[in-house]
C-alpha cells in the first residue's frame, strides 16, 4: 500500500486474486504429466496479480514528494530520470470553481 496525503490514508497499489483453474484450463497447464488416479487431468490454480499499479504508484510518489515549486525525485528513482532530481511546475495552478470565488 502507499500513503496518499490528500486522502489521509493508505491505498492499495497491488492486487492479487486466485483465478482457481479457469485460466490454466484454457492454456492446458496441468499438474504432473498425465492424469490422476481417477483418469482426470489435474489443472493448477493460477493467481492473477499486478506487480504494481503504475498510475497509482506515480500518484503516491507525486503526492508525497511535491513542493510548492514542483516535485522532488526520490533518490532511488534519480537514475531513471537521467539524473534529474527535481521537476519544476511550469504552469500556474489551474483555477477551480472554489478558488475563483475567493
Residue pairs with C-beta under 8 A, 6 or more apart in sequence:
1 10
1 11
1 12
1 13
2 10
2 11
2 13
2 56
2 57
2 60
3 9
3 10
3 60
3 64
4 10
4 11
4 59
4 60
4 63
5 63
5 64
6 63
11 56
11 60
12 53
12 56
13 52
13 53
13 56
13 57
13 60
14 49
14 50
14 51
14 52
14 53
15 49
15 50
15 53
16 47
16 48
16 49
16 50
17 47
17 48
17 49
18 45
18 46
18 47
18 48
19 45
19 46
19 47
19 48
20 45
20 46
21 43
21 44
21 45
21 46
22 46
23 29
23 46
23 48
24 30
24 43
24 44
24 45
24 46
25 43
29 43
29 44
29 46
30 41
30 42
30 43
30 44
31 42
31 43
31 44
32 42
35 41
35 42
36 42
61 71
61 74
61 77
62 71
65 71
65 72
65 73
65 74
66 72
69 88
69 89
70 86
70 87
70 88
70 89
71 86
71 87
72 85
72 86
73 81
73 84
73 85
73 86
73 87
78 84
78 85
